[in-house]
Amino acid sequence: MSSSGNRILYIQYTNPEGYPPLEHSSRILGNAGWQVLFLGVEAPGSSMFRFPPHDRIHVRNISHSPAGWKQKLHYIRFALWVMIRVLHWRPRWVYASEHLSCPIAWLISLLPSVSVIYHEHDSPLSSQGTVFHKVSMLARRKLAHRATLCILPNRHRSEAFTSAIGCRKPALTVWNCPRQDEVIPPRKPKIDEALKIYYHGNLSPDLLPPTLIPAIAKLSGLIRLTVVGYETNGFEGYINKLRASAREFGVEDSIEFLPPRPRRELWPIMRQHDVGLALMPPRSDNFNLLHLIGASNKVFDYMACGLALLVNDSPEWRNMYVDSGFGLACDPGSSESIAMALRTFLHSQDLIRSMGDQGRKKILSDWNYETQFSPVLERVKGSSL
């Protein structure tokens, strides 16, 4: 067998290439001289997600399996595949990045020569009551106690995680920021009169509220909306509902729906717009949806591209983004409130440029993944000395 050297293995029981934080951390590690290998599962519709090429980063995905008994066998196959690769490739670190990978990562953590990092992007919901979910949650608790580092993208989620697993050491909070090299140069002054607003990500009433359509209609064709996204389980057909609403309000020519695409292809689209939408509900029964400050990739992506922000009018979001000068706030449940904020943007191009430029500078200075990930990188690098 070859020496483990500076090798890190990422494991995830879904497609890791759909997660920007994994792209960022792996590139940071690759640039620091580490050999990086991803082992994952190509979920349906995820083949469009691909990391940018890097000499030290390699991705291996197996095909997915439909739910049922075949999926149980599929998971065992995946676990054996991962264990064989660990024993053969001998990584110094294993980076598990969602709760479904916890049973495998916990077994790996028992090996004397491997250190494990657990990074939880979305906190598992307690409503999922399957046997496998319960096994995964038990392994999650055991892994949290054995892992060298546990990482979550939001302070509230980190505190809830530490409390739930009864671990003395606090989990690290690493925001889902872009990299510094993704920040665009300063934007040029607007030429056209229309206000171009933009959204990318999951398409659901909670993230792209239906009140947005009548709000656009209130501004007499002066708004152009571009949506790049995909429907998720439970919200199939939501795009068609938005299209129907746009026809009803007579603004279908003002809205463009684009299919999802690799993350790096979003940048040329974003930079053609003025305002990025982050209209998450200020109240929700969904723990992850309620605690999105720092965990929402899209808001930081907008800032990296120099877009002003339109966010929900909750105290936490207002304090983070509005009081800091990066955008405006509105009530996502009120078309009148949304229209009022859009009207303010429409009549002040200087405000848009100022907010967008402040956002760019903030990403460059400290809201970037290099800064957020630095405590993890130092720990990993220290183990190779």
C-alpha positions in Angstrom: 0.0 0.0 0.0 1.0 3.6 -0.6 1.5 6.1 2.2 -1.5 8.1 3.2 0.3 11.4 2.8 -1.9 14.4 2.3 -5.0 12.6 1.2 -8.6 13.4 2.1 -11.7 11.3 1.2 -15.1 12.9 1.0 -18.1 10.5 1.3 -21.7 11.4 0.8 -24.8 9.3 0.0 -25.9 11.7 -2.7 -24.1 13.7 -5.4 -21.5 15.8 -3.6 -21.1 18.1 -6.7 -24.5 19.7 -5.9 -23.0 21.2 -2.7 -21.0 24.5 -3.2 -19.3 24.2 0.2 -17.8 20.9 -0.8 -16.5 22.5 -4.0 -15.0 25.3 -2.0 -13.3 23.2 0.7 -12.0 20.7 -1.7 -10.4 23.4 -4.0 -8.9 25.1 -0.9 -7.4 21.7 0.1 -6.3 20.9 -3.4 -4.6 24.2 -3.8 -2.8 23.5 -0.5 -1.3 20.3 -1.9 -3.9 17.7 -0.8 -5.1 14.9 -2.9 -8.9 14.9 -2.8 -11.2 12.0 -3.7 -15.0 12.2 -3.6 -17.2 9.0 -3.3 -20.9 9.7 -3.8 -24.1 8.8 -5.5 -25.5 10.2 -8.8 -29.0 11.1 -7.8 -31.7 11.6 -10.5 -31.3 15.0 -12.2 -27.9 15.7 -10.6 -25.8 14.8 -13.6 -25.7 18.5 -14.6 -23.8 19.4 -11.4 -20.1 19.1 -11.9 -17.1 20.6 -10.0 -14.7 22.7 -12.1 -11.7 20.6 -13.1 -8.8 20.5 -10.7 -5.6 18.3 -11.0 -5.8 17.1 -7.4 -9.6 16.6 -7.1 -11.4 13.5 -8.4 -15.0 12.5 -8.1 -16.4 9.0 -8.3 -20.2 8.5 -8.2 -22.2 5.3 -8.4 -25.7 5.3 -9.9 -28.6 5.8 -7.5 -31.2 3.2 -6.5 -35.0 3.7 -6.2 -36.5 3.5 -2.7 -37.4 0.1 -1.2 -35.4 -3.1 -0.5 -33.1 -2.4 -3.5 -32.0 0.8 -1.9 -31.0 -1.0 1.3 -28.8 -3.3 -0.8 -27.5 -0.3 -2.6 -26.5 1.3 0.6 -24.6 -1.8 1.7 -22.9 -1.8 -1.7 -21.9 1.9 -1.2 -20.6 1.2 2.3 -18.5 -1.7 1.2 -17.2 0.4 -1.8 -16.2 3.2 0.6 -14.5 0.9 3.1 -12.5 -0.8 0.4 -11.3 2.5 -0.9 -10.4 3.7 2.6 -8.3 0.5 3.2 -6.7 0.7 -0.2 -6.2 4.5 -0.7 -5.4 5.1 3.0 -6.5 8.7 3.4 -5.4 10.7 6.4 -8.8 12.4 6.7 -12.4 11.3 5.9 -14.9 14.1 5.4 -18.5 12.9 5.8 -21.0 15.5 4.8 -24.6 14.5 5.6 -26.3 12.3 8.1 -26.9 9.3 5.7 -23.1 8.8 5.6 -22.8 8.7 9.4 -23.0 4.9 9.8 -20.1 4.5 7.3 -18.1 7.4 8.8 -18.5 6.1 12.3 -17.1 2.7 11.3 -14.2 4.5 9.6 -13.6 6.6 12.7 -12.8 3.3 14.6 -9.7 2.9 12.4 -6.6 4.1 14.2 -5.0 5.9 11.3 -7.9 8.0 10.0 -9.4 11.3 11.4 -13.0 12.1 10.6 -14.7 15.5 9.9 -18.5 15.6 10.0 -20.1 18.5 8.1 -23.9 18.7 8.2 -25.4 20.9 5.5 -29.0 20.4 6.5 -30.1 19.3 9.9 -32.2 16.0 9.6 -35.8 16.5 10.5 -37.3 14.4 13.3 -40.4 13.7 11.3 -38.5 11.1 9.2 -39.3 8.0 11.2 -37.9 5.1 9.0 -35.7 2.5 10.6 -32.7 3.6 8.4 -33.3 7.2 9.6 -33.1 6.1 13.2 -30.0 4.1 12.6 -28.4 7.1 10.8 -29.4 9.4 13.7 -27.8 7.0 16.3 -24.6 6.8 14.2 -24.7 10.6 13.9 -24.6 10.9 17.7 -21.8 8.3 18.0 -19.8 9.9 15.2 -20.1 13.4 16.7 -18.3 12.2 19.8 -15.5 10.5 17.8 -15.1 13.1 15.0 -12.2 15.5 15.2 -14.4 18.3 14.0 -18.1 18.8 13.5 -19.2 21.6 11.1 -22.6 23.3 10.6 -23.4 26.4 8.4 -25.5 28.3 11.0 -25.0 29.3 14.6 -28.5 28.1 15.7 -28.0 24.8 13.9 -24.6 24.4 15.6 -26.0 25.0 19.0 -29.0 22.7 18.4 -26.6 20.0 17.1 -24.3 20.2 20.1 -27.3 20.1 22.5 -29.0 17.1 20.7 -25.9 14.9 20.6 -24.8 15.8 24.1 -21.2 16.7 23.0 -19.0 18.8 25.2 -17.0 20.3 22.3 -18.9 22.9 20.4 -19.5 22.4 16.7 -17.8 24.9 14.3 -19.9 27.3 12.4 -18.7 27.7 8.8 -20.9 29.9 6.6 -21.7 28.8 3.0 -19.8 31.7 1.4 -18.3 31.8 -2.0 -14.5 31.9 -2.6 -12.6 35.1 -3.1 -11.8 34.2 -6.7 -15.5 34.2 -7.5 -16.1 37.9 -6.7 -16.6 39.9 -10.0 -14.9 43.3 -10.7 -16.9 46.4 -9.9 -20.1 46.7 -12.0 -20.6 49.3 -14.7 -23.5 51.8 -14.5 -26.9 50.6 -15.7 -28.0 51.5 -19.2 -31.6 50.3 -19.5 -34.4 51.6 -17.3 -35.9 48.2 -16.4 -35.0 46.7 -13.0 -33.7 43.2 -13.5 -34.3 40.9 -10.5 -32.9 37.4 -10.1 -33.4 34.2 -8.2 -31.7 30.8 -8.3 -32.1 27.6 -6.3 -35.0 25.4 -5.1 -38.4 26.4 -6.4 -41.1 26.3 -3.8 -43.7 28.8 -2.3 -41.4 29.2 0.7 -38.4 30.3 -1.3 -40.0 32.0 -4.3 -43.3 33.2 -2.9 -46.3 33.5 -5.3 -46.9 37.1 -4.1 -43.9 38.1 -6.2 -46.0 37.8 -9.4 -48.7 40.4 -8.5 -45.9 42.6 -7.1 -44.2 42.7 -10.5 -47.6 43.4 -12.1 -48.0 46.5 -9.9 -45.0 48.2 -11.5 -46.3 48.3 -15.1 -43.7 46.2 -17.0 -40.7 47.9 -15.4 -39.5 44.8 -13.8 -37.7 41.8 -15.4 -37.4 38.6 -13.4 -35.1 35.7 -14.2 -35.5 32.4 -12.3 -32.9 29.6 -12.5 -33.9 26.6 -10.5 -35.4 23.2 -10.0 -38.5 21.7 -8.3 -38.0 19.5 -5.3 -40.1 16.7 -3.8 -43.5 17.9 -2.7 -43.5 21.0 -5.0 -43.6 19.4 -8.5 -45.5 21.6 -10.9 -44.7 24.9 -9.0 -43.1 26.4 -12.1 -46.4 25.8 -14.0 -48.3 27.5 -11.2 -46.0 30.6 -11.4 -46.4 30.7 -15.2 -50.2 30.5 -14.9 -50.1 33.3 -12.4 -47.9 35.4 -14.7 -50.4 35.0 -17.5 -53.3 35.9 -15.2 -51.6 39.1 -14.2 -50.3 39.9 -17.7 -46.6 39.8 -16.9 -45.6 36.5 -18.6 -43.3 38.4 -21.0 -41.5 39.9 -18.0 -40.5 36.6 -16.4 -38.0 34.1 -17.7 -37.6 30.6 -16.3 -34.3 28.9 -17.0 -33.4 25.3 -16.3 -30.8 24.5 -13.6 -27.2 24.4 -14.6 -23.7 24.0 -13.1 -23.0 26.7 -10.5 -20.1 28.3 -12.5 -22.6 29.0 -15.3 -24.7 31.1 -13.0 -22.2 33.9 -12.7 -22.6 35.3 -16.3 -26.3 35.3 -15.8 -26.2 37.0 -12.3 -24.0 39.8 -13.4 -26.6 40.9 -15.9 -29.0 41.7 -13.1 -29.5 44.3 -10.4 -31.2 42.7 -7.4 -31.0 39.2 -5.9 -34.1 37.8 -4.2 -33.9 36.0 -0.9 -37.5 36.0 0.2 -37.4 33.2 2.7 -40.4 33.2 5.2 -39.6 34.9 8.5 -41.5 32.2 10.3 -41.5 28.5 9.5 -42.0 25.0 11.1 -39.0 23.8 9.1 -35.9 24.1 11.3 -33.6 24.5 8.4 -35.7 27.1 6.6 -36.0 29.1 9.8 -32.3 29.2 10.3 -30.8 30.2 7.0 -28.5 33.0 8.0 -25.1 31.9 6.9 -26.5 28.7 5.5 -28.0 30.2 2.3 -25.5 30.0 -0.5 -27.6 32.2 -2.8 -27.4 35.4 -0.8 -23.6 35.3 -0.7 -23.5 34.4 -4.4 -25.6 37.5 -5.2 -23.2 39.6 -3.2 -20.2 38.2 -5.0 -21.7 39.3 -8.3 -22.4 42.8 -7.0 -26.2 42.5 -6.8 -28.2 44.4 -4.2 -30.3 42.2 -2.0 -34.1 42.0 -1.3 -34.6 39.9 1.9 -37.3 39.1 4.3 -38.1 41.7 7.1 -37.2 39.6 10.1 -34.9 41.1 12.7 -32.0 38.7 12.0 -32.1 39.2 8.3 -32.5 42.9 8.6 -29.5 43.1 11.0 -27.3 41.0 8.8 -28.0 42.4 5.4 -30.1 45.6 5.5 -28.6 47.5 8.4 -25.2 46.6 7.0 -26.0 48.4 3.7 -26.3 45.4 1.4 -30.0 45.5 0.5 -33.6 46.2 1.4 -36.2 44.2 3.3 -39.9 43.4 2.7 -42.7 41.1 3.8 -42.6 38.1 1.5 -46.3 37.4 2.2 -47.4 40.8 0.9 -47.3 41.7 -2.8 -47.6 45.4 -1.8 -44.6 45.2 0.5 -42.5 43.5 -2.2 -43.7 46.1 -4.8 -42.7 49.0 -2.5 -39.2 47.7 -2.1 -38.8 47.1 -5.8 -40.1 50.6 -6.5 -37.4 52.0 -4.2 -34.7 50.1 -6.2 -36.3 51.1 -9.5 -36.0 54.8 -8.7 -32.4 54.7 -7.3 -29.7 53.2 -9.5 -27.0 54.7 -7.3 -28.5 52.8 -4.3 -28.3 49.6 -6.3 -24.7 50.2 -7.2 -23.7 51.2 -3.7 -25.3 48.2 -2.1 -23.8 45.8 -4.7 -20.4 47.2 -4.3 -20.5 47.1 -0.5 -21.5 43.4 -0.8 -18.6 42.6 -3.2 -16.2 44.2 -0.8 -17.6 42.3 2.2 -17.2 39.0 0.4 -13.6 39.8 -0.5 -12.7 40.9 3.1 -14.2 38.3 5.3 -17.5 36.7 4.1 -15.6 34.2 1.9 -14.9 30.5 2.2 -11.2 30.9 2.6 -11.8 32.9 5.8 -14.7 30.7 7.0 -12.8 27.4 6.4 -9.5 28.6 7.8 -9.9 26.9 11.3 -10.6 23.6 9.5 -7.7 24.0 7.1 -5.3 24.7 9.9 -6.4 21.6 11.8 -6.1 19.4 8.7 -2.7 20.9 7.7 -1.4 20.5 11.3 -2.0 16.7 11.1 0.3 16.4 8.1 3.3 17.9 9.8 
